[in-house]
Amino acid sequence: MKCKDFEQGIYLYRELSETERNQIDAHTQECAACKELFQLVASASTLVAEVSLVKPEIVNHGRLTSNIMQVIQTESNSVGVFTKFIEEVFVRYAFVAASFGFLILFLAEQQEIKTLSQIHKQMPQSKSVTLNTSALLEDVIKRSETKKSENPVSLYACVKSGDCPNPLSKNLN
């Protein structure tokens, strides 16, 4: 194997299995460049581990808090004018416009309901319906026979043309 194949293993040495560590150890015994890289990575890992244990001490807590609060107030003041405009003007007018839109839709639907009820009142009312089932059955039989021919006629085409022998279909015209 080449040195490039071992470089990733050198960086991840602590997370490797025992057999992989043994392979890297054997290679670093033979290769001076990889041995130097291994020592560099080991010293950097040790330094990071030591530094992570050190807890920083804040000398002046009050000054740190004051500086942080000043930065927060400065940022909120610079954004505040535009934010207030959006909140106070744009949002309010948007809600007013949406309310008017819903009101118009509601009124249009109410008008449509009134129109439909007026149409229903104007339609002639029938108190009884008579269905001639024998004529309907004869028509179904005739159409099933015409399906066997080359040009079958659909009920819709028959009613539309007015050529149907069925008395029910004549009433539909």
C-alpha positions in Angstrom: 0.0 0.0 0.0 1.0 3.6 -0.5 1.4 6.3 2.1 -1.8 8.0 0.9 -3.7 4.9 1.9 -2.5 5.2 5.5 -2.9 9.0 5.9 -6.6 8.8 6.7 -5.9 6.0 9.2 -3.2 8.2 10.9 -5.7 11.0 11.4 -8.4 8.6 12.7 -6.0 6.4 14.7 -8.0 6.5 18.0 -11.2 5.4 16.3 -9.7 2.4 14.4 -9.9 -1.2 15.3 -6.9 -3.0 16.8 -5.9 -4.7 13.5 -6.0 -1.4 11.6 -3.9 0.2 14.3 -1.4 -2.6 14.0 -1.1 -2.0 10.3 -0.5 1.7 10.7 2.1 1.0 13.5 3.9 -1.4 11.2 3.9 1.2 8.3 5.1 4.0 10.5 8.1 1.9 11.6 9.1 1.6 7.9 8.2 5.0 6.5 9.8 8.2 8.0 7.3 10.6 6.4 4.3 8.7 7.9 6.0 8.5 11.2 6.5 12.2 11.3 2.9 12.8 10.3 1.8 10.4 13.1 3.8 12.2 15.7 2.4 15.6 14.5 -1.2 14.3 14.7 -0.6 12.7 18.1 0.9 16.0 19.5 -2.0 18.0 18.1 -4.5 15.6 19.6 -2.8 15.9 23.0 -2.8 19.7 22.8 -6.5 19.8 21.9 -7.3 17.5 24.8 -5.3 19.7 27.3 -6.9 22.9 26.0 -10.4 21.5 26.2 -9.9 20.9 30.0 -9.0 24.6 30.6 -12.0 26.7 31.7 -11.8 30.4 30.7 -12.1 32.9 33.5 -14.0 36.1 32.9 -12.3 39.0 34.5 -15.2 41.5 34.5 -18.6 39.9 34.2 -20.4 43.2 34.3 -18.5 44.7 31.4 -19.0 41.6 29.3 -22.8 41.7 29.9 -22.9 45.4 29.2 -21.1 45.0 25.8 -23.4 42.2 24.8 -26.5 44.2 25.6 -25.2 47.2 23.7 -24.7 45.1 20.6 -28.2 43.7 20.9 -29.8 47.1 21.4 -27.8 48.6 18.4 -29.0 45.7 16.1 -32.6 46.1 17.3 -32.6 49.9 16.7 -31.3 49.6 13.2 -33.9 47.0 12.2 -36.7 48.5 14.3 -37.8 51.3 11.9 -38.4 48.9 9.0 -40.0 46.3 11.3 -42.4 48.8 12.9 -43.4 49.9 9.4 -44.2 46.4 8.3 -46.0 45.5 11.5 -48.0 48.6 11.8 -48.9 49.5 8.3 -48.4 46.6 5.9 -49.9 43.8 8.1 -52.9 45.9 9.2 -53.8 46.9 5.6 -53.2 43.3 4.5 -55.7 42.0 7.0 -58.2 44.7 6.1 -57.9 43.8 2.4 -58.3 40.1 3.1 -61.4 40.8 5.2 -63.0 42.8 2.4 -62.1 39.9 0.0 -63.9 37.4 2.2 -66.9 39.7 2.6 -67.2 40.0 -1.2 -67.0 36.2 -1.6 -69.6 35.7 1.1 -72.0 38.2 -0.5 -71.5 36.7 -4.0 -72.3 33.2 -2.6 -75.4 34.6 -0.9 -76.5 36.1 -4.2 -75.9 32.8 -6.0 -78.0 31.0 -3.4 -80.9 33.5 -3.9 -80.6 33.1 -7.6 -80.8 29.3 -7.4 -83.8 29.5 -5.1 -85.6 31.8 -7.6 -84.9 29.5 -10.4 -86.2 26.5 -8.4 -89.4 28.5 -7.7 -89.9 29.3 -11.4 -89.5 25.6 -12.5 -92.7 23.8 -13.2 -93.5 21.3 -10.5 -94.6 17.7 -11.4 -96.5 15.7 -8.9 -96.1 12.3 -10.5 -93.7 10.5 -12.8 -94.7 7.6 -15.0 -92.0 5.3 -16.3 -92.8 3.1 -19.2 -90.5 0.2 -18.4 -91.6 -2.0 -21.2 -90.8 0.6 -23.8 -87.4 1.2 -22.1 -86.7 -2.6 -22.1 -87.6 -2.8 -25.8 -85.2 0.0 -26.6 -82.4 -1.7 -24.6 -82.9 -4.9 -26.6 -82.9 -3.1 -29.9 -79.7 -1.3 -29.0 -78.0 -4.5 -28.0 -78.9 -5.9 -31.4 -77.6 -2.8 -33.2 -74.3 -3.2 -31.3 -73.7 -6.3 -33.3 -74.1 -4.3 -36.5 -71.3 -2.1 -37.9 -72.7 1.3 -36.6 -74.2 1.0 -33.2 -76.2 4.0 -32.1 -75.8 5.3 -28.6 -78.8 6.4 -26.5 -77.3 10.0 -26.4 -77.1 10.2 -30.2 -80.5 8.7 -30.5 -82.1 11.2 -28.1 -80.1 14.1 -29.7 -81.3 13.3 -33.2 -84.9 12.6 -32.1 -85.0 9.3 -34.1 -85.5 7.0 -31.2 -88.6 4.8 -31.2 -88.7 5.0 -27.4 -91.5 7.2 -26.1 -89.4 8.0 -23.0 -86.7 9.5 -25.1 -89.1 11.6 -27.1 -90.3 13.1 -23.8 -86.6 14.0 -23.0 -86.3 16.2 -26.1 
